[in-house]
Amino acid sequence: MKIPPLDIGDIHVPFPLIQGGMGVRVSLARLAAAVTNEGGIGTIASVGLGDIEKSKTDFDNVSRDALVYEIRRAKSLTDGPIAVNIMGVLSNARDLVQTSVREGIKLIVSGASLPLKLPEMVDDATVKLLPIVSSGRAADLILRTWDKRYARTADAVILEGPLAGGHLGFSFEQLRQPEKFSLEVLLPEVLAAVKPFEKKYGRKIPVIAGGGVFTGADIARLLQAGAAGAQMATRFVCTEECEVAPEFKQAYLDAKEDDIVLIQSPVGLPGRAIHNQFLRSIENDTADRLSCPYRCLTTCNIAEARYCIAKALSSAYQGDMEKGLVFCGQNACRLNKIVTVKELIAELRTELEAY
Ligand SMILES: Cc1cc2nc3c(=O)[nH]c(=O)nc-3n(C[C@H](O)[C@H](O)[C@H](O)COP(=O)(O)O)c2cc1C
């Protein structure tokens, strides 16, 4: 297959791949810049940045300063486009969006709840807004709301399927029926949902699909089915440029299919993670009890949450597997070595061209 570029308005992406945002310091500046330098788009995840202890007394300022630091670091490593991923359920989402724009970020990606108010947070019409959806219905609702309230549409839509890592936009019930909610089934729905808005706004709204994409052939199949590009995250954890502790990457390399489980996250959504000592301590009720002074998530039910997810993900980033929650996509069990971003994208490119 001849590799088609991905164009998001005036942003030209030679290799049609977005590295998905991975929160709590899994996708930082170094990884994001490396992906952009190889012709894709790298993404800094804005959730869980900065010192968690300092956050307890000054959450908004610590998060904002840490995001500014990552954006400036990325810009010192690449001249190309970098995206920032901002989870809609964050209590400081608006501040993080506005900080990103102030720092010159041109692509804002937002999911984990429907980002219905995203356009009102961004005055600058040249900033690209990319909502993440898990169904045609969600895409339709977001685009209809944006059209009606803000006379604005999405610059691209990211479809995240049920095999993705981190928080998932599906119920447990839906996740038990993979054939009904596969990317192959969902992609035509989302393509149909964007169509009326492409017509109304007279421009293409590229749909980028991800969740379990592992090879160049997987990307090729999505492109043939009408996607304009793919989003991948899990494979980027096992790259040299990903800045998590070696124990985090080793957990991916050691994971077998049965070790990858679905959990109920305190965020209020299902999530996918590697079953480890930490999850056993939750099951056995021996984990530290939750104490939360700063309310980073609007949806976290403190009365019922068994643990602080920000703290558990941060422990994993630091390599503490007794206290760490290791988020991953379903295909983490297929990883068997650490490579550079350059090697990974060269492999995908070769496979895509050979398809
Ligand atoms: C460790 C990890 C953390 C993630 N964190 C976030 C996040 O903070 N925000 C978000 O929108 N998606 C998050 N995701 C989802 C990814 O951005 C991506 O869409 C998805 O994992 C793609 O599927 P793949 O991992 O199979 O390639 C995360 C995924 C992983 C593996």
The ligand as an SDF file (V2000), in Angstrom:
LIG
                    3D

 31 33  0  0  0  0  0  0  0  0999 V2000
   -0.6280    3.1450   29.9320 C   0  0  0  0  0  0  0  0  0  0  0  0
   -1.7620    3.7910   29.1930 C   0  0  0  0  0  0  0  0  0  0  0  0
   -2.2690    5.0130   29.6420 C   0  0  0  0  0  0  0  0  0  0  0  0
   -3.2950    5.6610   28.9410 C   0  0  0  0  0  0  0  0  0  0  0  0
   -3.7220    6.8930   29.3690 N   0  0  0  0  0  0  0  0  0  0  0  0
   -4.6330    7.5940   28.6420 C   0  0  0  0  0  0  0  0  0  0  0  0
   -4.9980    8.9360   29.0030 C   0  0  0  0  0  0  0  0  0  0  0  0
   -4.4810    9.5150   29.9530 O   0  0  0  0  0  0  0  0  0  0  0  0
   -5.9280    9.5640   28.2320 N   0  0  0  0  0  0  0  0  0  0  0  0
   -6.5090    8.9540   27.1450 C   0  0  0  0  0  0  0  0  0  0  0  0
   -7.3410    9.5690   26.4620 O   0  0  0  0  0  0  0  0  0  0  0  0
   -6.1650    7.6950   26.7690 N   0  0  0  0  0  0  0  0  0  0  0  0
   -5.2350    7.0140   27.4780 C   0  0  0  0  0  0  0  0  0  0  0  0
   -4.8420    5.7550   27.0560 N   0  0  0  0  0  0  0  0  0  0  0  0
   -5.4010    5.2110   25.7930 C   0  0  0  0  0  0  0  0  0  0  0  0
   -4.4350    5.4660   24.6150 C   0  0  0  0  0  0  0  0  0  0  0  0
   -4.2680    6.8270   24.3670 O   0  0  0  0  0  0  0  0  0  0  0  0
   -4.8360    4.7780   23.2800 C   0  0  0  0  0  0  0  0  0  0  0  0
   -5.9400    5.3870   22.6940 O   0  0  0  0  0  0  0  0  0  0  0  0
   -5.1300    3.3100   23.3540 C   0  0  0  0  0  0  0  0  0  0  0  0
   -4.4200    2.6690   24.3530 O   0  0  0  0  0  0  0  0  0  0  0  0
   -4.8200    2.6890   21.9980 C   0  0  0  0  0  0  0  0  0  0  0  0
   -4.8040    1.3000   22.0300 O   0  0  0  0  0  0  0  0  0  0  0  0
   -3.4310    0.4640   22.0930 P   0  0  0  0  0  0  0  0  0  0  0  0
   -2.8320    0.7840   23.4140 O   0  0  0  0  0  0  0  0  0  0  0  0
   -3.8820   -0.9430   21.9530 O   0  0  0  0  0  0  0  0  0  0  0  0
   -2.5390    0.9010   20.9660 O   0  0  0  0  0  0  0  0  0  0  0  0
   -3.8290    5.0650   27.7710 C   0  0  0  0  0  0  0  0  0  0  0  0
   -3.3250    3.8290   27.3310 C   0  0  0  0  0  0  0  0  0  0  0  0
   -2.3010    3.1990   28.0140 C   0  0  0  0  0  0  0  0  0  0  0  0
   -1.7490    1.9060   27.4860 C   0  0  0  0  0  0  0  0  0  0  0  0
  1  2  1  0
  2  3  1  0
  2 30  2  0
  3  4  2  0
  4  5  1  0
  4 28  1  0
  5  6  2  0
  6  7  1  0
  6 13  1  0
  7  8  2  0
  7  9  1  0
  9 10  1  0
 10 11  2  0
 10 12  1  0
 12 13  2  0
 13 14  1  0
 14 15  1  0
 14 28  1  0
 15 16  1  0
 16 17  1  0
 16 18  1  0
 18 19  1  0
 18 20  1  0
 20 21  1  0
 20 22  1  0
 22 23  1  0
 23 24  1  0
 24 25  2  0
 24 26  1  0
 24 27  1  0
 28 29  2  0
 29 30  1  0
 30 31  1  0
M  END
$$$$
